Amino acid sequence: MSFQRKFGALALAALLVIASATEADAQRRRSRRSASPPPPAVAQHVTIMDASSGAILQCNDCNTPMPPASMAKLMTVLVVLEQLRARRITMDTRFRVSEYAWREHGAMSSGSHMFLPVNSEVAVRDLLQGTVIVSANDACVVLAEGIAGSEEAFVAIMNRRARELGLTTAHFRNVTGLDDPEQRISSGDLARLARHIITTYPEFYPVYSRRQFTFNNHTQMNRNPLLGAFPGADGVKTGHTDDSGYGLVGSAVQNGERRIIVFNGLPTMAARNSEAQRLMRAAFDDFAIAQIASAGDVVGEAQVRLGSHRTVQLQAKDDIRIVSPRGVREALTAHIVYEGPLRPPIAEGQVVAQLVVEGPNFETQRFDLTAARKIGRANWFSRAFEGLRLTLFGP
């Protein structure tokens, strides 16, 4: 009897332990089911730009220099396009594949390449497509050596052009975008560089939208996650290195409006893909455009001193389009600024003033205004009278 009571107590204790363990397991399972998934990776150095005006619509640390990875190839391509436009080379010009380009950046390397055979001669047309579509490092080096004699000399051209274009954060150390502690550019300047290529070389830009490229019996795909996935997407360039993470310069057109996005620093390709979609949707959905004047519209007047007329009407040089976050426009103000009174002679169409639009949570936008007519100097009597007036009463 006592044995049975003892056994019963032990059995009850065992059942309690089992029940406790079962409940703990259930709680862990419920916890795993109810736990929210980890937050999605958020891009760093974000720029959203309206391509028409060049206005930056969103800037999250967009002016800080960062490692650009292969997005640096935008500057490499720009220098080549400028050489083509200057007729120093043609699309049919052929450059030799050096052993350095083949061994360090081609089939003997672990980086992106287009399988260029060593000592072969390849047309600029193919090298450019390889650079743009499949981010071929070997193609970049062959172009640099062919145009400037060495990669170092070509990089010097890249840096000079960056300064001339006002890309103040840009400093390049190679043509491929491979990690270098001194190679940096901000996402804002990358957006400006992309816009320059899109607007200056419209005949070439469609290459950025091509989905694949075949060379030397190897077909490779464009890594841009927006192509074919986001309506209107047609470029521009992906990037990835250990230092930079995964980044993208992307562009798309919807309803006649083009947006450019730039971001960097994501941990995986999948994170880059989802963030590209999110930011490009935001680029079109979260901002509104209002055209407040067309090119040639009179928007005000400026005072003129000692001119054939005392005032001159001011016209919009180009269409004045305000791009702003939705809900911000009501708080914006606009005013005309100029160094005045203006002094003649003034030519018709000469830029003499600016319309400045500003407000909270809005990056100030400036638009050139031109003189609507020619203004000559006043006659001698008017000048003399004005001189006397200033002497007696001051300006």
C-alpha positions as a Python dict, from the first residue, in 0.01 Angstrom:
ca = {
    (1, 'M'): (0, 0, 0),
    (2, 'S'): (271, 238, 98),
    (3, 'F'): (469, 143, -215),
    (4, 'Q'): (170, 219, -430),
    (5, 'R'): (122, 555, -260),
    (6, 'K'): (490, 634, -314),
    (7, 'F'): (467, 528, -678),
    (8, 'G'): (158, 738, -723),
    (9, 'A'): (335, 1043, -587),
    (10, 'L'): (635, 985, -815),
    (11, 'A'): (403, 929, -1112),
    (12, 'L'): (216, 1250, -1035),
    (13, 'A'): (546, 1441, -1007),
    (14, 'A'): (659, 1298, -1340),
    (15, 'L'): (332, 1393, -1506),
    (16, 'L'): (366, 1747, -1367),
    (17, 'V'): (721, 1769, -1506),
    (18, 'I'): (601, 1641, -1844),
    (19, 'A'): (306, 1879, -1840),
    (20, 'S'): (534, 2166, -1748),
    (21, 'A'): (777, 2080, -2025),
    (22, 'T'): (493, 2043, -2274),
    (23, 'E'): (350, 2381, -2175),
    (24, 'A'): (695, 2540, -2201),
    (25, 'D'): (738, 2397, -2551),
    (26, 'A'): (396, 2524, -2646),
    (27, 'Q'): (479, 2867, -2515),
    (28, 'R'): (802, 2869, -2715),
    (29, 'R'): (609, 2766, -3026),
    (30, 'R'): (348, 3035, -2964),
    (31, 'S'): (624, 3286, -2905),
    (32, 'R'): (789, 3194, -3232),
    (33, 'R'): (457, 3224, -3414),
    (34, 'S'): (361, 3555, -3255),
    (35, 'A'): (704, 3716, -3271),
    (36, 'S'): (711, 3985, -3539),
    (37, 'P'): (955, 3927, -3824),
    (38, 'P'): (1277, 4127, -3816),
    (39, 'P'): (1234, 4475, -3962),
    (40, 'P'): (1327, 4508, -4329),
    (41, 'A'): (1670, 4641, -4408),
    (42, 'V'): (1662, 5014, -4468),
    (43, 'A'): (1886, 5176, -4725),
    (44, 'Q'): (2147, 5433, -4636),
    (45, 'H'): (2245, 5751, -4823),
    (46, 'V'): (1906, 5786, -4993),
    (47, 'T'): (1843, 6040, -5269),
    (48, 'I'): (1519, 6087, -5460),
    (49, 'M'): (1547, 6337, -5746),
    (50, 'D'): (1306, 6489, -5996),
    (51, 'A'): (1501, 6452, -6320),
    (52, 'S'): (1331, 6736, -6505),
    (53, 'S'): (1428, 7007, -6256),
    (54, 'G'): (1717, 6834, -6082),
    (55, 'A'): (1547, 6906, -5749),
    (56, 'I'): (1628, 6662, -5470),
    (57, 'L'): (1296, 6555, -5322),
    (58, 'Q'): (1429, 6339, -5041),
    (59, 'C'): (1773, 6342, -4883),
    (60, 'N'): (1868, 6094, -4614),
    (61, 'D'): (2239, 6156, -4557),
    (62, 'C'): (2261, 6221, -4930),
    (63, 'N'): (2557, 6461, -4912),
    (64, 'T'): (2796, 6231, -4725),
    (65, 'P'): (3067, 6069, -4941),
    (66, 'M'): (3032, 5690, -4951),
    (67, 'P'): (3202, 5398, -5129),
    (68, 'P'): (3013, 5377, -5459),
    (69, 'A'): (3111, 5025, -5577),
    (70, 'S'): (3019, 4978, -5944),
    (71, 'M'): (2799, 5285, -5943),
    (72, 'A'): (3131, 5466, -5999),
    (73, 'K'): (3120, 5325, -6353),
    (74, 'L'): (2875, 5604, -6439),
    (75, 'M'): (3172, 5841, -6448),
    (76, 'T'): (3379, 5590, -6645),
    (77, 'V'): (3105, 5571, -6907),
    (78, 'L'): (3058, 5949, -6914),
    (79, 'V'): (3424, 6007, -7003),
    (80, 'V'): (3397, 5753, -7287),
    (81, 'L'): (3079, 5918, -7417),
    (82, 'E'): (3253, 6255, -7417),
    (83, 'Q'): (3540, 6107, -7616),
    (84, 'L'): (3287, 5972, -7868),
    (85, 'R'): (3108, 6306, -7898),
    (86, 'A'): (3442, 6484, -7949),
    (87, 'R'): (3514, 6232, -8230),
    (88, 'R'): (3842, 6125, -8073),
    (89, 'I'): (3714, 5767, -8097),
    (90, 'T'): (3416, 5594, -8259),
    (91, 'M'): (3199, 5300, -8162),
    (92, 'D'): (3402, 5093, -8408),
    (93, 'T'): (3740, 5188, -8258),
    (94, 'R'): (3910, 4873, -8128),
    (95, 'F'): (4123, 4851, -7814),
    (96, 'R'): (4357, 4568, -7717),
    (97, 'V'): (4291, 4363, -7404),
    (98, 'S'): (4608, 4389, -7196),
    (99, 'E'): (4731, 4109, -6974),
    (100, 'Y'): (4666, 4335, -6673),
    (101, 'A'): (4301, 4386, -6771),
    (102, 'W'): (4258, 4012, -6836),
    (103, 'R'): (4441, 3883, -6530),
    (104, 'E'): (4338, 4137, -6265),
    (105, 'H'): (3987, 4222, -6384),
    (106, 'G'): (3882, 3960, -6637),
    (107, 'A'): (3845, 3584, -6655),
    (108, 'M'): (4128, 3530, -6407),
    (109, 'S'): (3956, 3746, -6143),
    (110, 'S'): (3655, 3698, -5917),
    (111, 'G'): (3489, 4025, -6017),
    (112, 'S'): (3231, 4102, -6284),
    (113, 'H'): (3372, 4067, -6635),
    (114, 'M'): (3268, 3999, -6994),
    (115, 'F'): (3516, 3718, -7077),
    (116, 'L'): (3751, 3931, -7285),
    (117, 'P'): (4030, 3717, -7437),
    (118, 'V'): (4378, 3841, -7357),
    (119, 'N'): (4550, 4029, -7643),
    (120, 'S'): (4226, 4040, -7845),
    (121, 'E'): (4099, 4366, -7995),
    (122, 'V'): (3745, 4465, -7901),
    (123, 'A'): (3522, 4744, -8036),
    (124, 'V'): (3425, 5033, -7811),
    (125, 'R'): (3060, 4945, -7881),
    (126, 'D'): (3099, 4606, -7713),
    (127, 'L'): (3314, 4740, -7430),
    (128, 'L'): (3053, 5003, -7345),
    (129, 'Q'): (2772, 4748, -7346),
    (130, 'G'): (2974, 4520, -7122),
    (131, 'T'): (3040, 4806, -6882),
    (132, 'V'): (2678, 4922, -6867),
    (133, 'I'): (2480, 4597, -6884),
    (134, 'V'): (2693, 4344, -6696),
    (135, 'S'): (2923, 4583, -6505),
    (136, 'A'): (3233, 4432, -6664),
    (137, 'N'): (3550, 4542, -6485),
    (138, 'D'): (3774, 4417, -6765),
    (139, 'A'): (3586, 4632, -7017),
    (140, 'C'): (3636, 4942, -6800),
    (141, 'V'): (4012, 4889, -6781),
    (142, 'V'): (4045, 4822, -7154),
    (143, 'L'): (3855, 5144, -7230),
    (144, 'A'): (4071, 5341, -6987),
    (145, 'E'): (4397, 5206, -7126),
    (146, 'G'): (4285, 5254, -7484),
    (147, 'I'): (4174, 5615, -7435),
    (148, 'A'): (4427, 5749, -7184),
    (149, 'G'): (4717, 5501, -7198),
    (150, 'S'): (4666, 5380, -6841),
    (151, 'E'): (4397, 5344, -6580),
    (152, 'E'): (4568, 5610, -6366),
    (153, 'A'): (4563, 5866, -6647),
    (154, 'F'): (4196, 5792, -6718),
    (155, 'V'): (4108, 5832, -6348),
    (156, 'A'): (4267, 6176, -6357),
    (157, 'I'): (4024, 6268, -6636),
    (158, 'M'): (3735, 6132, -6428),
    (159, 'N'): (3828, 6349, -6131),
    (160, 'R'): (3878, 6658, -6344),
    (161, 'R'): (3536, 6614, -6507),
    (162, 'A'): (3373, 6556, -6168),
    (163, 'R'): (3508, 6893, -6050),
    (164, 'E'): (3394, 7064, -6369),
    (165, 'L'): (3043, 6922, -6326),
    (166, 'G'): (3026, 7044, -5969),
    (167, 'L'): (3028, 6698, -5811),
    (168, 'T'): (3203, 6825, -5502),
    (169, 'T'): (3199, 6499, -5306),
    (170, 'A'): (3343, 6284, -5585),
    (171, 'H'): (3692, 6138, -5577),
    (172, 'F'): (3782, 5837, -5790),
    (173, 'R'): (4076, 5601, -5755),
    (174, 'N'): (3991, 5342, -6021),
    (175, 'V'): (3754, 5292, -6313),
    (176, 'T'): (3577, 4983, -6179),
    (177, 'G'): (3444, 5094, -5842),
    (178, 'L'): (3643, 4833, -5651),
    (179, 'D'): (3694, 4923, -5286),
    (180, 'D'): (3953, 5188, -5212),
    (181, 'P'): (3951, 5397, -4893),
    (182, 'E'): (3988, 5717, -5097),
    (183, 'Q'): (3719, 5641, -5356),
    (184, 'R'): (3403, 5822, -5248),
    (185, 'I'): (3099, 6007, -5383),
    (186, 'S'): (2767, 6104, -5224),
    (187, 'S'): (2434, 5963, -5338),
    (188, 'G'): (2326, 6317, -5426),
    (189, 'D'): (2619, 6358, -5663),
    (190, 'L'): (2552, 6013, -5813),
    (191, 'A'): (2196, 6128, -5888),
    (192, 'R'): (2331, 6443, -6051),
    (193, 'L'): (2575, 6237, -6257),
    (194, 'A'): (2299, 5999, -6371),
    (195, 'R'): (2078, 6293, -6467),
    (196, 'H'): (2362, 6445, -6669),
    (197, 'I'): (2407, 6122, -6866),
    (198, 'I'): (2032, 6080, -6923),
    (199, 'T'): (1978, 6436, -7046),
    (200, 'T'): (2306, 6485, -7234),
    (201, 'Y'): (2327, 6148, -7411),
    (202, 'P'): (1967, 6045, -7486),
    (203, 'E'): (2082, 5850, -7791),
    (204, 'F'): (2300, 5626, -7574),
    (205, 'Y'): (2094, 5602, -7256),
    (206, 'P'): (1864, 5317, -7380),
    (207, 'V'): (2163, 5082, -7343),
    (208, 'Y'): (2102, 5102, -6967),
    (209, 'S'): (1763, 4935, -7009),
    (210, 'R'): (1889, 4626, -7193),
    (211, 'R'): (1823, 4311, -6996),
    (212, 'Q'): (2114, 4099, -7117),
    (213, 'F'): (2437, 4103, -7313),
    (214, 'T'): (2614, 3827, -7503),
    (215, 'F'): (2984, 3835, -7580),
    (216, 'N'): (3233, 3557, -7653),
    (217, 'N'): (2949, 3300, -7631),
    (218, 'H'): (2861, 3409, -7275),
    (219, 'T'): (2520, 3561, -7204),
    (220, 'Q'): (2489, 3760, -6881),
    (221, 'M'): (2190, 3939, -6729),
    (222, 'N'): (2154, 4300, -6617),
    (223, 'R'): (2135, 4299, -6235),
    (224, 'N'): (1910, 4606, -6210),
    (225, 'P'): (1609, 4478, -6009),
    (226, 'L'): (1375, 4747, -6144),
    (227, 'L'): (1399, 4646, -6510),
    (228, 'G'): (1088, 4454, -6607),
    (229, 'A'): (957, 4476, -6249),
    (230, 'F'): (869, 4844, -6207),
    (231, 'P'): (661, 5022, -6473),
    (232, 'G'): (870, 5267, -6671),
    (233, 'A'): (1206, 5165, -6524),
    (234, 'D'): (1490, 5204, -6775),
    (235, 'G'): (1816, 5222, -6576),
    (236, 'V'): (2064, 5282, -6433),
    (237, 'K'): (2338, 5097, -6235),
    (238, 'T'): (2378, 4854, -5947),
    (239, 'G'): (2674, 4831, -5713),
    (240, 'H'): (2809, 4592, -5454),
    (241, 'T'): (3134, 4552, -5265),
    (242, 'D'): (3218, 4455, -4908),
    (243, 'D'): (3264, 4819, -4808),
    (244, 'S'): (2957, 4961, -4978),
    (245, 'G'): (2701, 4686, -4939),
    (246, 'Y'): (2434, 4658, -5207),
    (247, 'G'): (2331, 4982, -5377),
    (248, 'L'): (2151, 5115, -5680),
    (249, 'V'): (2112, 5417, -5904),
    (250, 'G'): (1766, 5369, -6053),
    (251, 'S'): (1548, 5569, -6289),
    (252, 'A'): (1195, 5539, -6424),
    (253, 'V'): (942, 5743, -6622),
    (254, 'Q'): (568, 5756, -6551),
    (255, 'N'): (317, 5994, -6709),
    (256, 'G'): (600, 6189, -6864),
    (257, 'E'): (780, 6243, -6534),
    (258, 'R'): (1122, 6094, -6458),
    (259, 'R'): (1252, 6016, -6113),
    (260, 'I'): (1602, 5909, -6010),
    (261, 'I'): (1671, 5720, -5687),
    (262, 'V'): (2007, 5639, -5529),
    (263, 'F'): (2076, 5433, -5219),
    (264, 'N'): (2345, 5211, -5075),
    (265, 'G'): (2445, 5000, -4777),
    (266, 'L'): (2199, 4708, -4787),
    (267, 'P'): (2313, 4365, -4663),
    (268, 'T'): (2173, 4142, -4938),
    (269, 'M'): (2064, 4147, -5300),
    (270, 'A'): (1709, 4062, -5191),
    (271, 'A'): (1703, 4364, -4959),
    (272, 'R'): (1824, 4583, -5246),
    (273, 'N'): (1548, 4452, -5470),
    (274, 'S'): (1267, 4524, -5223),
    (275, 'E'): (1409, 4864, -5125),
    (276, 'A'): (1440, 4963, -5491),
    (277, 'Q'): (1071, 4894, -5542),
    (278, 'R'): (971, 5078, -5224),
    (279, 'L'): (1177, 5390, -5294),
    (280, 'M'): (1073, 5413, -5658),
    (281, 'R'): (706, 5385, -5561),
    (282, 'A'): (762, 5660, -5305),
    (283, 'A'): (936, 5872, -5569),
    (284, 'F'): (616, 5886, -5772),
    (285, 'D'): (347, 5852, -5502),
    (286, 'D'): (476, 6080, -5227),
    (287, 'F'): (554, 6393, -5429),
    (288, 'A'): (337, 6633, -5626),
    (289, 'I'): (426, 6856, -5920),
    (290, 'A'): (273, 7194, -5994),
    (291, 'Q'): (366, 7407, -6294),
    (292, 'I'): (333, 7771, -6193),
    (293, 'A'): (469, 7929, -6512),
    (294, 'S'): (561, 7830, -6866),
    (295, 'A'): (876, 7940, -7044),
    (296, 'G'): (829, 8301, -7155),
    (297, 'D'): (558, 8388, -6902),
    (298, 'V'): (601, 8722, -6726),
    (299, 'V'): (632, 8661, -6350),
    (300, 'G'): (737, 9006, -6226),
    (301, 'E'): (954, 9308, -6296),
    (302, 'A'): (1286, 9453, -6186),
    (303, 'Q'): (1397, 9811, -6128),
    (304, 'V'): (1654, 9958, -6368),
    (305, 'R'): (1886, 10249, -6286),
    (306, 'L'): (1990, 10493, -6560),
    (307, 'G'): (1828, 10287, -6832),
    (308, 'S'): (1611, 10371, -7128),
    (309, 'H'): (1325, 10231, -6914),
    (310, 'R'): (1295, 10240, -6536),
    (311, 'T'): (1173, 9880, -6511),
    (312, 'V'): (1197, 9561, -6714),
    (313, 'Q'): (955, 9270, -6712),
    (314, 'L'): (1096, 8935, -6602),
    (315, 'Q'): (1012, 8617, -6790),
    (316, 'A'): (1056, 8253, -6694),
    (317, 'K'): (1354, 8118, -6884),
    (318, 'D'): (1213, 7764, -6870),
    (319, 'D'): (897, 7604, -6738),
    (320, 'I'): (876, 7662, -6363),
    (321, 'R'): (767, 7335, -6204),
    (322, 'I'): (754, 7291, -5828),
    (323, 'V'): (807, 6937, -5705),
    (324, 'S'): (735, 6892, -5336),
    (325, 'P'): (617, 6634, -5084),
    (326, 'R'): (239, 6609, -5086),
    (327, 'G'): (87, 6842, -4831),
    (328, 'V'): (386, 7079, -4822),
    (329, 'R'): (297, 7304, -5115),
    (330, 'E'): (51, 7520, -4920),
    (331, 'A'): (332, 7645, -4694),
    (332, 'L'): (570, 7742, -4977),
    (333, 'T'): (657, 8102, -5060),
    (334, 'A'): (810, 8249, -5376),
    (335, 'H'): (1001, 8573, -5425),
    (336, 'I'): (1218, 8732, -5692),
    (337, 'V'): (1581, 8811, -5615),
    (338, 'Y'): (1831, 9013, -5819),
    (339, 'E'): (2125, 9246, -5774),
    (340, 'G'): (1951, 9572, -5828),
    (341, 'P'): (1855, 9812, -5946),
    (342, 'L'): (1977, 9653, -6268),
    (343, 'R'): (2229, 9849, -6472),
    (344, 'P'): (2205, 9871, -6852),
    (345, 'P'): (2281, 9770, -7112),
    (346, 'I'): (2055, 9466, -7074),
    (347, 'A'): (1999, 9226, -7362),
    (348, 'E'): (1661, 9072, -7432),
    (349, 'G'): (1665, 8717, -7293),
    (350, 'Q'): (1957, 8790, -7056),
    (351, 'V'): (1929, 8615, -6719),
    (352, 'V'): (1899, 8897, -6465),
    (353, 'A'): (1706, 8748, -6171),
    (354, 'Q'): (1581, 8430, -6006),
    (355, 'L'): (1252, 8312, -5867),
    (356, 'V'): (1326, 8147, -5531),
    (357, 'V'): (1074, 7901, -5389),
    (358, 'E'): (1124, 7790, -5029),
    (359, 'G'): (943, 7660, -4725),
    (360, 'P'): (955, 7410, -4435),
    (361, 'N'): (1050, 7052, -4518),
    (362, 'F'): (1134, 7164, -4870),
    (363, 'E'): (1466, 7200, -5048),
    (364, 'T'): (1484, 7554, -5187),
    (365, 'Q'): (1442, 7566, -5564),
    (366, 'R'): (1566, 7849, -5788),
    (367, 'F'): (1454, 7933, -6140),
    (368, 'D'): (1624, 8174, -6383),
    (369, 'L'): (1433, 8481, -6500),
    (370, 'T'): (1526, 8678, -6812),
    (371, 'A'): (1473, 9032, -6933),
    (372, 'A'): (1166, 9053, -7157),
    (373, 'R'): (1316, 9335, -7366),
    (374, 'K'): (1637, 9516, -7445),
    (375, 'I'): (1723, 9805, -7214),
    (376, 'G'): (1977, 10065, -7324),
    (377, 'R'): (2144, 10343, -7131),
    (378, 'A'): (1948, 10656, -7044),
    (379, 'N'): (2026, 10979, -7230),
    (380, 'W'): (2272, 11229, -7085),
    (381, 'F'): (2001, 11449, -6932),
    (382, 'S'): (1843, 11157, -6745),
    (383, 'R'): (2183, 11047, -6618),
    (384, 'A'): (2269, 11395, -6501),
    (385, 'F'): (1933, 11437, -6328),
    (386, 'E'): (1972, 11100, -6154),
    (387, 'G'): (2320, 11198, -6039),
    (388, 'L'): (2185, 11520, -5890),
    (389, 'R'): (1899, 11335, -5721),
    (390, 'L'): (2138, 11085, -5564),
    (391, 'T'): (2363, 11369, -5444),
    (392, 'L'): (2074, 11552, -5279),
    (393, 'F'): (1860, 11269, -5147),
    (394, 'G'): (2073, 10956, -5157),
    (395, 'P'): (1982, 10625, -5314),
}
